[in-house]
Amino acid sequence: MTPLVPDSLLRRLDVPGPRYTSYPTADRFVEAFGPAQYTQALRQRAEGANVGGTPPLSVYVHIPFCESVCYYCACNKVITRHHERSREYLDALDLEIALHVAELGPNQAVSQLHLGGGSPTFLSDGELADLMASLRRSFKLVAGAEISIEVDPRTATPDRLRHLAGLGFNRISFGIQDFDPQVQQAVHRVQSFESVRDLIQAARALQFESINTDLIYGLPKQTPESFARTIAQVAELRPDRIALYAYAHLPARFKPQRRIIQSDLPSAEHRIRMLGGALAGFIGSGYTYIGMDHFALPGDSLSAARRQGRLHRNFQGYSTQPDCDLIGLGVSSIGRMGATYSQNAKTLPEYYDAVRQGQFPVVRGLALTREDLLRRAVIMALMCQGRVEFESIELAHLIKVREHFAPELARLQPMVEGGLVEITDSAIQVTASGWFFVRGVAMAFDKYLQTDQVRERFSRII
């Protein structure tokens, strides 16, 4: 299929940069932000509830365990076949949940709950039931709440999906990455198209509100031709949402990636062709391009939010949920509370030690400055709406956009000349072509990137 975006344009904008699930990005968190600062942020939320109410919460629970390692993985995980280890972890989660209830009070309204990992389906049916019961005892899941879970297709069955539906999960995400057998062997994640197809059909019969799939391009042994076949197979399955991520090969940081043979990785030219082909393939199959790395069927709520200018972005990516505080539970989880970000300990011993001592396991984070909040507003407006209205920014932050951001507007000029961005007297508007590179547009307003040109910590935009 003819690429929707010219290869020449993709090539010119192929630079490393953040995904902007937050601003400032997590690499800017500092160890000076710890349990005391996080407790203060929780108490400020509790005080706000006493005065005039607060928005609902979002809750993320990280389950780190996996039975086998996927070589591309950059997530925080524990590889083990000893399923008895999960009981100790669930007990620690109960302690961490209790710490939050002690500060915020019981029955805090939650509009979004997500279980990620690792592999949440490493837990047994009984353990998942125990975890959900604990969460429901401590928080109030509001009517219409999004309750989602990541599922490893290799360890799931239709009966397991039925159990998940019975526990209240209404959104489900399957990790596919690629259907090509050679690619699957190269990354140590083998699962057939037929097995995933059967699970998606079962999930549809169980009436999950949204069925999502994850794909990765840039993996070893992938070619533009082989990935085009995967794109066609996924389009045939008709998931409600598709996440398409670029593989970032950083073996110095992520030990499992050292098992990937460097010479097996596709060239930059082939990666560009894969992305162009995927964009054309999914849009040609009737999907709406939501932004950056997400697609959705036209009838999905994410597509409606995109059309109506109601998109939001959080640590899980694009969302229909309004900006709200996020509690991150479990090892390495990231949270957002008011004008702060926090991250839990990254190892199980550190995490267990903290919660058993009755202390939040926060080891780093950030209290945002006024400048951070201003730039976050601009970057999220670009990432979610593709437009920054000068008047709304100026009224909310008491600045003059053209004066305050003069260097940034100058930095956008090549994109203006390339037809990716339009700048008027009243707004910055990302064009239809520019929407495919909105991450690069947002980078112009990232203060930290301008002072630190070392970007190897980030994946490439393409």
C-alpha positions as CSV (number, residue, x, y, z in Angstrom):
1,M,0.0,0.0,0.0
2,T,1.3,3.5,-0.8
3,P,2.6,5.2,2.3
4,L,0.4,8.0,3.6
5,V,3.5,10.1,4.6
6,P,6.4,10.5,2.3
7,D,9.5,8.5,3.3
8,S,11.6,11.7,2.9
9,L,9.6,13.5,5.5
10,L,9.7,10.6,7.9
11,R,13.5,10.4,7.5
12,R,14.0,14.1,8.2
13,L,12.1,14.0,11.4
14,D,13.6,10.7,12.7
15,V,15.3,12.0,15.9
16,P,15.2,10.7,19.5
17,G,12.5,12.3,21.7
18,P,10.1,11.8,24.6
19,R,6.6,10.2,24.3
20,Y,5.2,12.9,26.6
21,T,3.0,10.7,28.7
22,S,4.0,13.4,31.2
23,Y,5.8,16.7,31.3
24,P,8.4,17.0,32.7
25,T,9.3,13.4,31.6
26,A,10.1,10.7,34.2
27,D,13.9,11.0,33.5
28,R,13.7,14.3,35.3
29,F,12.5,12.9,38.6
30,V,14.8,13.5,41.5
31,E,15.5,11.5,44.7
32,A,14.9,14.6,46.8
33,F,11.2,13.8,46.3
34,G,10.3,10.9,48.6
35,P,7.7,9.6,51.0
36,A,7.4,12.9,53.0
37,Q,6.7,14.9,49.9
38,Y,4.3,12.3,48.5
39,T,2.4,12.3,51.8
40,Q,2.1,16.1,51.7
41,A,0.6,15.9,48.2
42,L,-1.9,13.3,49.3
43,R,-2.9,15.5,52.3
44,Q,-3.3,18.5,50.0
45,R,-5.8,16.5,47.9
46,A,-7.6,15.4,51.1
47,E,-7.8,19.0,52.3
48,G,-9.2,20.0,48.8
49,A,-11.9,17.4,49.2
50,N,-12.9,18.9,52.5
51,V,-13.2,22.3,51.0
52,G,-14.8,21.9,47.6
53,G,-14.4,18.4,46.2
54,T,-11.8,16.9,44.0
55,P,-11.9,15.1,40.6
56,P,-12.1,11.3,40.6
57,L,-8.9,9.3,40.8
58,S,-7.2,7.0,38.3
59,V,-5.4,3.9,39.8
60,Y,-2.6,1.9,38.2
61,V,-1.5,-1.4,39.6
62,H,1.8,-2.9,38.4
63,I,2.2,-6.7,38.5
64,P,5.8,-7.3,37.7
65,F,5.9,-11.1,37.2
66,C,6.3,-12.9,33.9
67,E,7.0,-16.6,33.3
68,S,9.5,-16.0,30.5
69,V,11.4,-13.0,29.2
70,C,10.6,-11.2,25.9
71,Y,14.0,-9.9,24.7
72,Y,12.7,-6.5,23.5
73,C,11.1,-5.7,26.9
74,A,12.0,-2.5,28.7
75,C,9.4,-2.8,31.5
76,N,10.1,-3.5,35.1
77,K,9.6,-7.2,35.5
78,V,10.5,-10.3,37.5
79,I,11.0,-13.5,35.5
80,T,9.9,-16.5,37.5
81,R,7.9,-19.7,37.2
82,H,7.3,-19.7,40.9
83,H,3.7,-18.5,41.1
84,E,3.7,-18.7,44.9
85,R,5.8,-15.4,44.9
86,S,2.7,-13.5,43.9
87,R,1.0,-14.0,47.3
88,E,3.7,-12.0,49.1
89,Y,3.3,-9.3,46.5
90,L,-0.4,-9.1,46.9
91,D,0.0,-8.8,50.7
92,A,2.4,-5.9,50.1
93,L,-0.1,-4.2,47.7
94,D,-2.7,-4.4,50.5
95,L,-0.3,-2.6,52.8
96,E,0.3,0.1,50.2
97,I,-3.4,0.5,49.5
98,A,-4.1,0.9,53.3
99,L,-1.5,3.7,53.5
100,H,-3.4,5.6,50.8
101,V,-6.8,5.1,52.5
102,A,-5.3,6.4,55.8
103,E,-4.3,9.7,54.1
104,L,-7.2,10.1,51.7
105,G,-10.0,8.4,53.6
106,P,-12.1,5.5,52.4
107,N,-14.3,5.2,49.3
108,Q,-12.4,7.7,47.1
109,A,-14.1,7.8,43.7
110,V,-12.1,6.0,41.0
111,S,-13.0,6.5,37.3
112,Q,-10.1,4.5,35.8
113,L,-8.4,1.4,37.0
114,H,-5.6,-0.3,35.0
115,L,-3.6,-3.5,35.7
116,G,-0.3,-3.6,33.8
117,G,3.1,-5.2,34.1
118,G,4.8,-7.5,33.6
119,S,1.9,-9.9,33.1
120,P,-1.1,-9.3,35.3
121,T,-2.4,-12.7,34.1
122,F,0.5,-14.3,35.9
123,L,-1.9,-14.1,38.9
124,S,-4.3,-17.0,39.4
125,D,-8.0,-16.4,39.0
126,G,-8.3,-16.5,42.8
127,E,-5.5,-14.0,43.3
128,L,-7.0,-11.6,40.7
129,A,-10.3,-11.9,42.6
130,D,-8.6,-11.1,45.9
131,L,-6.9,-8.1,44.4
132,M,-10.1,-6.7,42.9
133,A,-11.9,-7.2,46.2
134,S,-9.2,-5.3,48.0
135,L,-9.4,-2.4,45.6
136,R,-13.2,-2.3,45.7
137,R,-13.1,-2.3,49.6
138,S,-10.7,0.6,49.6
139,F,-12.0,2.7,46.6
140,K,-15.3,3.4,45.0
141,L,-15.4,2.4,41.4
142,V,-17.9,4.9,39.9
143,A,-20.5,3.9,37.4
144,G,-19.0,3.7,33.9
145,A,-15.5,3.4,35.2
146,E,-12.9,2.1,32.8
147,I,-11.5,-1.1,34.3
148,S,-8.7,-2.5,32.1
149,I,-6.1,-5.2,32.2
150,E,-3.2,-6.3,30.0
151,V,-3.3,-9.9,28.9
152,D,-0.6,-12.2,27.7
153,P,-2.3,-14.3,24.9
154,R,0.1,-17.2,25.6
155,T,-1.3,-17.7,29.1
156,A,-5.0,-16.8,28.5
157,T,-8.0,-18.9,27.6
158,P,-11.6,-18.0,26.9
159,D,-12.4,-19.2,30.4
160,R,-9.9,-16.8,31.9
161,L,-11.5,-14.0,29.9
162,R,-14.9,-14.9,31.3
163,H,-13.4,-14.7,34.8
164,L,-12.0,-11.3,34.1
165,A,-15.4,-10.1,32.8
166,G,-17.0,-11.4,35.9
167,L,-14.5,-9.4,38.0
168,G,-15.7,-6.2,36.3
169,F,-13.0,-5.7,33.7
170,N,-14.5,-4.0,30.7
171,R,-11.4,-3.3,28.6
172,I,-8.7,-5.7,27.7
173,S,-5.4,-5.4,25.9
174,F,-3.5,-8.2,24.1
175,G,0.2,-7.9,23.5
176,I,0.8,-9.1,19.9
177,Q,4.0,-7.2,18.8
178,D,4.3,-9.2,15.5
179,F,2.8,-12.3,14.0
180,D,5.8,-13.4,11.9
181,P,7.2,-16.7,13.2
182,Q,10.8,-15.6,12.6
183,V,10.4,-12.4,14.5
184,Q,8.6,-14.2,17.3
185,Q,11.5,-16.6,17.7
186,A,14.0,-13.7,17.6
187,V,12.3,-11.9,20.5
188,H,11.4,-15.1,22.5
189,R,7.6,-14.5,22.3
190,V,5.8,-17.2,20.2
191,Q,2.1,-17.1,19.8
192,S,0.0,-18.0,16.7
193,F,-2.4,-15.7,14.8
194,E,-5.1,-18.4,15.4
195,S,-4.7,-18.3,19.2
196,V,-5.0,-14.5,19.3
197,R,-7.9,-14.6,16.9
198,D,-9.8,-17.0,19.1
199,L,-9.1,-14.9,22.2
200,I,-10.4,-11.8,20.5
201,Q,-13.5,-13.6,19.3
202,A,-14.1,-14.8,22.9
203,A,-13.6,-11.3,24.3
204,R,-16.0,-9.9,21.8
205,A,-18.6,-12.6,22.7
206,L,-18.2,-11.6,26.4
207,Q,-19.0,-8.0,25.4
208,F,-15.8,-6.3,26.6
209,E,-16.4,-2.6,25.8
210,S,-12.9,-2.2,24.2
211,I,-10.4,-4.8,22.9
212,N,-7.0,-3.4,22.3
213,T,-3.8,-4.8,20.7
214,D,-0.2,-3.7,21.0
215,L,2.4,-3.9,18.1
216,I,6.1,-3.1,17.9
217,Y,8.0,-2.2,14.7
218,G,11.8,-2.2,14.5
219,L,12.2,-5.7,16.0
220,P,14.9,-8.2,14.8
221,K,14.1,-10.1,11.6
222,Q,11.3,-7.7,10.7
223,T,11.1,-6.4,7.1
224,P,8.6,-4.0,5.6
225,E,7.0,-6.9,3.8
226,S,6.7,-9.1,6.8
227,F,5.3,-6.3,8.9
228,A,2.8,-5.4,6.3
229,R,1.4,-9.0,6.6
230,T,1.1,-8.5,10.4
231,I,-0.7,-5.1,9.8
232,A,-3.1,-6.9,7.5
233,Q,-3.7,-9.7,10.0
234,V,-4.4,-7.3,12.9
235,A,-6.7,-5.2,10.7
236,E,-8.6,-8.4,9.9
237,L,-9.1,-9.0,13.7
238,R,-10.7,-5.5,14.0
239,P,-9.6,-4.7,17.6
240,D,-11.2,-1.5,18.8
241,R,-7.8,0.2,19.5
242,I,-4.3,-0.4,18.3
243,A,-1.1,0.8,19.9
244,L,1.9,0.8,17.5
245,Y,5.3,1.4,19.2
246,A,8.8,1.9,17.9
247,Y,11.3,-0.5,19.4
248,A,14.1,1.3,21.2
249,H,17.2,-0.8,21.3
250,L,19.0,0.2,24.5
251,P,20.9,-2.9,25.6
252,A,23.1,-0.9,28.0
253,R,20.0,0.0,30.0
254,F,17.8,-3.1,29.5
255,K,19.6,-6.4,30.0
256,P,17.1,-8.7,28.1
257,Q,17.9,-6.7,24.9
258,R,21.4,-7.9,25.0
259,R,20.1,-11.3,23.7
260,I,19.0,-9.5,20.5
261,I,21.5,-9.8,17.7
262,Q,22.3,-6.3,16.5
263,S,22.7,-7.4,12.9
264,D,19.1,-8.8,12.9
265,L,17.6,-5.3,13.5
266,P,16.0,-3.6,10.5
267,S,17.8,-0.6,9.0
268,A,16.5,2.9,9.6
269,E,15.2,2.9,6.0
270,H,13.2,-0.2,6.7
271,R,11.8,1.1,10.0
272,I,10.6,4.2,8.1
273,R,9.0,2.1,5.5
274,M,7.3,0.0,8.2
275,L,5.8,3.0,9.9
276,G,4.6,4.5,6.6
277,G,3.1,1.2,5.6
278,A,1.4,0.8,9.0
279,L,-0.1,4.3,8.8
280,A,-1.4,3.6,5.3
281,G,-2.6,0.1,6.2
282,F,-4.6,0.9,9.3
283,I,-6.1,4.1,8.0
284,G,-6.9,2.3,4.7
285,S,-8.7,-0.3,6.8
286,G,-10.9,2.3,8.3
287,Y,-9.1,3.2,11.5
288,T,-8.8,6.7,12.9
289,Y,-5.3,7.9,13.6
290,I,-5.6,9.2,17.1
291,G,-2.0,10.5,17.4
292,M,1.6,9.4,17.7
293,D,1.2,5.7,18.3
294,H,-2.6,5.0,18.6
295,F,-5.4,4.0,16.2
296,A,-9.0,3.4,16.9
297,L,-12.2,2.3,15.1
298,P,-14.4,5.3,14.2
299,G,-17.1,4.2,16.7
300,D,-14.6,3.9,19.6
301,S,-14.8,6.5,22.4
302,L,-11.2,7.4,21.7
303,S,-12.1,8.4,18.2
304,A,-15.0,10.4,19.4
305,A,-12.7,12.2,21.9
306,R,-10.3,12.9,19.1
307,R,-13.0,14.4,16.9
308,Q,-14.5,16.5,19.8
309,G,-11.2,17.8,21.1
310,R,-11.5,15.8,24.4
311,L,-8.4,13.7,24.3
312,H,-6.2,13.5,27.3
313,R,-2.8,11.9,27.9
314,N,-1.4,10.1,30.9
315,F,1.2,7.5,31.8
316,Q,-0.8,4.8,29.9
317,G,-1.0,7.0,26.7
318,Y,-4.1,8.6,25.2
319,S,-7.2,8.5,27.2
320,T,-10.8,9.8,27.2
321,Q,-10.6,10.5,30.9
322,P,-10.2,14.1,32.0
323,D,-7.0,15.1,33.8
324,C,-7.1,13.5,37.2
325,D,-4.8,12.4,40.0
326,L,-3.2,9.0,39.5
327,I,-2.2,6.6,42.3
328,G,0.5,4.2,41.2
329,L,0.5,1.0,43.2
330,G,3.2,-1.6,43.2
331,V,6.9,-1.8,42.4
332,S,8.2,0.9,40.0
333,S,4.7,2.5,39.5
334,I,4.5,6.1,38.6
335,G,1.8,8.4,40.1
336,R,0.6,12.0,39.7
337,M,-0.9,13.9,42.7
338,G,-1.7,17.5,42.2
339,A,1.3,19.3,40.8
340,T,3.7,16.4,41.7
341,Y,4.9,13.2,40.1
342,S,6.2,10.2,42.1
343,Q,7.7,6.8,41.4
344,N,7.9,3.7,43.7
345,A,11.0,1.6,44.4
346,K,12.1,-0.4,41.4
347,T,13.1,-3.6,43.2
348,L,10.9,-6.0,45.3
349,P,13.2,-5.9,48.4
350,E,13.1,-2.1,48.5
351,Y,9.4,-2.0,47.9
352,Y,8.6,-4.7,50.5
353,D,10.8,-3.1,53.1
354,A,9.1,0.3,52.8
355,V,5.5,-0.8,53.0
356,R,6.2,-3.2,55.8
357,Q,7.6,-0.3,57.8
358,G,4.3,1.6,57.1
359,Q,6.0,4.0,54.7
360,F,5.1,4.9,51.1
361,P,7.6,3.2,48.8
362,V,8.3,6.4,46.8
363,V,12.0,6.8,46.0
364,R,11.9,9.7,43.5
365,G,9.6,12.2,42.0
366,L,9.1,15.9,41.2
367,A,7.2,18.9,42.4
368,L,6.4,21.0,39.3
369,T,7.3,24.6,39.1
370,R,5.1,27.3,37.6
371,E,7.2,27.1,34.4
372,D,6.8,23.3,34.3
373,L,3.0,23.7,34.6
374,L,2.9,26.3,31.8
375,R,5.0,24.1,29.5
376,R,2.9,21.0,30.4
377,A,-0.2,22.9,29.4
378,V,1.3,23.8,26.0
379,I,2.8,20.3,25.3
380,M,-0.4,18.5,26.3
381,A,-2.5,20.8,24.2
382,L,-0.3,20.0,21.2
383,M,-0.2,16.2,21.9
384,C,-4.0,16.0,22.5
385,Q,-5.7,18.7,20.5
386,G,-3.0,19.6,18.0
387,R,-3.7,23.2,18.8
388,V,-2.6,25.8,21.4
389,E,-4.9,28.8,21.9
390,F,-2.8,31.7,23.0
391,E,-5.6,33.4,24.9
392,S,-6.4,30.4,27.1
393,I,-2.7,29.9,28.0
394,E,-2.2,33.6,28.7
395,L,-5.2,33.9,31.0
396,A,-4.4,30.7,32.9
397,H,-0.7,31.4,33.3
398,L,-0.4,35.2,33.1
399,I,2.1,35.4,30.3
400,K,2.3,36.6,26.7
401,V,2.8,33.6,24.5
402,R,4.7,35.4,21.7
403,E,7.1,37.0,24.2
404,H,7.5,34.1,26.6
405,F,8.0,31.5,23.9
406,A,9.8,33.6,21.3
407,P,12.7,31.1,21.0
408,E,10.3,28.2,20.7
409,L,8.2,29.8,18.0
410,A,11.4,30.5,16.1
411,R,12.4,26.8,16.5
412,L,9.1,25.8,14.9
413,Q,9.8,27.8,11.7
414,P,11.3,24.8,9.7
415,M,8.1,22.9,10.5
416,V,6.0,25.9,9.4
417,E,7.9,26.0,6.2
418,G,7.5,22.2,5.8
419,G,3.7,22.5,6.1
420,L,3.5,20.7,9.5
421,V,2.6,23.6,11.7
422,E,0.7,26.9,11.2
423,I,1.2,29.9,13.5
424,T,-1.3,32.7,13.5
425,D,-1.8,35.7,15.8
426,S,-4.0,33.6,18.1
427,A,-2.9,30.0,17.9
428,I,-0.4,27.3,17.0
429,Q,-2.1,24.7,14.8
430,V,-0.7,21.3,13.9
431,T,-1.7,20.5,10.3
432,A,-3.0,17.2,9.1
433,S,0.4,16.1,8.0
434,G,2.0,17.5,11.1
435,W,-0.2,15.4,13.3
436,F,1.9,12.4,12.4
437,F,4.9,14.1,13.9
438,V,3.2,15.9,16.9
439,R,5.9,14.5,19.2
440,G,8.5,16.5,17.3
441,V,6.3,19.7,17.5
442,A,6.0,19.3,21.3
443,M,9.7,18.9,21.7
444,A,10.2,22.5,20.7
445,F,8.6,23.5,24.1
446,D,10.6,21.1,26.2
447,K,12.8,23.3,28.4
448,Y,14.9,20.3,29.6
449,L,15.6,19.1,26.1
450,Q,17.0,22.5,25.1
451,T,19.4,22.6,28.0
452,D,20.4,18.9,27.7
453,Q,21.0,17.7,24.2
454,V,21.9,14.1,25.3
455,R,18.8,12.3,24.0
456,E,19.9,8.7,23.9
457,R,17.6,7.9,26.8
458,F,14.6,8.3,24.5
459,S,13.3,6.2,21.6
460,R,13.4,7.7,18.1
461,I,10.3,9.4,16.9
462,I,10.2,7.1,13.9
